[in-house]
Amino acid sequence: MYKLIKARSIVRIPPNEFGKPLNEIALNELRQQYQEKILKDLGLVLAILNVKTSEEGMLVFGDGATYHEVEFDMITYVPVVQEVVEGEVLQVDNYGVFVNLGPMDGLVHISQITDDTLKYDNVRGIIFGEKSKKVIQKGDKVRARVISVASTVTGRLPRIALTMRQPYLGKLEWITQAKK
């Protein structure tokens, strides 16, 4: 789930940046501090927008920089359990498929692809159903549901487990065929 978060912080403006537009300097400092980092309860920060910097700064004894209050928006992404997502298959292995969800990737274990008995063909790099003859390969567009989100180490991307075994989930071609 993408979120737009309004935030406040204090930005340090170094002396070599004096005379430049405050909002530009603050935007660069905030991007270095937050962008492409995972924040607890907020998720992966994708972008910093709409920076408004206070003209009045504060001085700290022994530091030549000024400190300014800033208000800004952050766009973040947090995968949510039970969320339905669509993405492209990036990789097919004997244990499942990796799906690109945009800012992160998820794994659909082979047992969570379909109800059919599946086989992996490592020569062609595909997974196929023995009875249904359904094939899934790199580049296919799929719809899946998030079934778990686990983060093992702080600051690293979480592991996202997906399922496609429910109605109206799976390869998009399978879904349109099932509707007919």
C-alpha positions as semicolon CSV with decimal commas, in nm:
position;residue;x (nm);y (nm);z (nm)
1;M;0,000;0,000;0,000
2;Y;0,131;0,340;-0,094
3;K;0,099;0,615;0,166
4;L;0,137;0,992;0,157
5;I;0,274;1,104;0,492
6;K;0,304;1,460;0,614
7;A;0,611;1,504;0,834
8;R;0,812;1,761;1,025
9;S;1,180;1,765;1,099
10;I;1,479;1,990;1,151
11;V;1,736;2,025;0,874
12;R;2,097;2,130;0,915
13;I;2,208;2,384;0,652
14;P;2,589;2,380;0,628
15;P;2,773;2,712;0,584
16;N;2,889;2,628;0,230
17;E;2,520;2,620;0,126
18;F;2,435;2,968;0,259
19;G;2,289;3,198;-0,006
20;K;2,122;2,916;-0,199
21;P;1,744;2,860;-0,190
22;L;1,653;2,704;0,146
23;N;1,388;2,469;0,007
24;E;1,632;2,317;-0,245
25;I;1,900;2,262;0,019
26;A;1,645;2,116;0,262
27;L;1,507;1,886;-0,010
28;N;1,858;1,750;-0,081
29;E;1,928;1,700;0,290
30;L;1,594;1,524;0,347
31;R;1,648;1,297;0,046
32;Q;1,988;1,193;0,184
33;Q;1,837;1,134;0,526
34;Y;1,517;0,946;0,434
35;Q;1,482;0,847;0,067
36;E;1,527;0,476;-0,020
37;K;1,542;0,386;0,349
38;I;1,301;0,175;0,551
39;L;1,146;0,350;0,847
40;K;0,972;0,156;1,121
41;D;0,591;0,173;1,083
42;L;0,620;0,391;0,770
43;G;0,779;0,151;0,522
44;L;1,013;0,216;0,233
45;V;1,044;0,589;0,158
46;L;1,013;0,636;-0,217
47;A;1,010;1,015;-0,251
48;I;1,028;1,344;-0,060
49;L;0,795;1,618;-0,185
50;N;0,657;1,965;-0,105
51;V;0,932;2,087;0,125
52;K;0,851;2,406;0,318
53;T;1,145;2,543;0,514
54;S;1,120;2,802;0,789
55;E;1,317;3,116;0,704
56;E;1,429;3,151;1,064
57;G;1,708;2,920;1,164
58;M;1,869;2,831;1,494
59;L;2,239;2,835;1,577
60;V;2,416;2,574;1,786
61;F;2,727;2,676;1,977
62;G;3,041;2,539;1,807
63;D;2,865;2,463;1,476
64;G;2,866;2,712;1,189
65;A;2,550;2,567;1,037
66;T;2,193;2,683;1,083
67;Y;1,907;2,453;1,177
68;H;1,565;2,507;1,022
69;E;1,225;2,352;1,083
70;V;1,080;2,186;0,773
71;E;0,747;2,039;0,675
72;F;0,738;1,789;0,390
73;D;0,553;1,498;0,237
74;M;0,688;1,144;0,200
75;I;0,555;0,879;-0,037
76;T;0,610;0,537;0,119
77;Y;0,529;0,177;0,034
78;V;0,427;-0,083;0,291
79;P;0,301;-0,426;0,184
80;V;-0,012;-0,514;0,382
81;V;-0,132;-0,867;0,455
82;Q;-0,446;-0,951;0,248
83;E;-0,368;-0,675;-0,005
84;V;-0,421;-0,777;-0,369
85;V;-0,127;-0,679;-0,590
86;E;-0,035;-0,709;-0,956
87;G;0,312;-0,746;-1,095
88;E;0,543;-0,905;-1,345
89;V;0,719;-1,239;-1,297
90;L;1,092;-1,165;-1,266
91;Q;1,229;-1,512;-1,208
92;V;1,105;-1,871;-1,215
93;D;1,272;-2,133;-0,995
94;N;1,194;-2,487;-0,886
95;Y;1,045;-2,354;-0,559
96;G;0,829;-2,073;-0,704
97;V;0,819;-1,741;-0,886
98;F;0,947;-1,397;-0,788
99;V;0,704;-1,116;-0,870
100;N;0,796;-0,747;-0,899
101;L;0,543;-0,541;-0,701
102;G;0,697;-0,205;-0,792
103;P;0,931;-0,097;-0,513
104;M;0,971;-0,453;-0,376
105;D;0,959;-0,815;-0,492
106;G;0,748;-1,098;-0,353
107;L;0,768;-1,477;-0,374
108;V;0,486;-1,709;-0,475
109;H;0,587;-2,053;-0,350
110;I;0,517;-2,333;-0,600
111;S;0,248;-2,468;-0,366
112;Q;0,068;-2,131;-0,382
113;I;0,049;-2,093;-0,762
114;T;-0,249;-2,320;-0,849
115;D;-0,437;-2,622;-0,715
116;D;-0,286;-2,833;-0,995
117;T;0,028;-3,046;-0,951
118;L;0,309;-2,831;-1,087
119;K;0,640;-2,921;-1,248
120;Y;0,946;-2,705;-1,307
121;D;1,119;-2,720;-1,646
122;N;1,468;-2,579;-1,591
123;V;1,555;-2,595;-1,963
124;R;1,275;-2,357;-2,062
125;G;1,259;-2,180;-1,723
126;I;0,886;-2,240;-1,674
127;I;0,646;-2,394;-1,427
128;F;0,354;-2,585;-1,578
129;G;0,049;-2,772;-1,452
130;E;0,031;-3,146;-1,521
131;K;-0,348;-3,154;-1,569
132;S;-0,439;-2,797;-1,661
133;K;-0,132;-2,733;-1,883
134;K;-0,116;-2,381;-1,739
135;V;0,230;-2,227;-1,787
136;I;0,393;-1,947;-1,594
137;Q;0,722;-1,791;-1,705
138;K;0,936;-1,481;-1,678
139;G;0,754;-1,170;-1,804
140;D;0,400;-1,292;-1,727
141;K;0,164;-1,048;-1,556
142;V;0,005;-1,190;-1,242
143;R;-0,238;-1,093;-0,967
144;A;-0,165;-1,221;-0,616
145;R;-0,258;-1,167;-0,252
146;V;-0,004;-1,084;0,018
147;I;-0,016;-1,360;0,281
148;S;0,278;-1,259;0,499
149;V;0,538;-0,987;0,540
150;A;0,849;-1,074;0,739
151;S;1,148;-0,853;0,803
152;T;1,452;-1,033;0,939
153;V;1,692;-0,741;0,971
154;T;1,613;-0,375;1,039
155;G;1,684;-0,157;0,737
156;R;1,651;-0,442;0,484
157;L;1,358;-0,503;0,255
158;P;1,097;-0,735;0,402
159;R;1,028;-1,081;0,261
160;I;0,683;-1,083;0,104
161;A;0,498;-1,412;0,059
162;L;0,217;-1,421;-0,199
163;T;-0,056;-1,662;-0,301
164;M;-0,240;-1,708;-0,633
165;R;-0,459;-2,004;-0,528
166;Q;-0,775;-1,801;-0,465
167;P;-1,046;-1,711;-0,719
168;Y;-0,954;-1,427;-0,957
169;L;-0,586;-1,454;-0,871
170;G;-0,307;-1,592;-1,088
171;K;-0,175;-1,516;-1,433
172;L;-0,396;-1,245;-1,586
173;E;-0,465;-1,465;-1,891
174;W;-0,598;-1,740;-1,662
175;I;-0,834;-1,493;-1,496
176;T;-0,982;-1,367;-1,825
177;Q;-1,027;-1,728;-1,945
178;A;-1,203;-1,821;-1,619
179;K;-1,445;-1,527;-1,659
180;K;-1,554;-1,656;-2,001
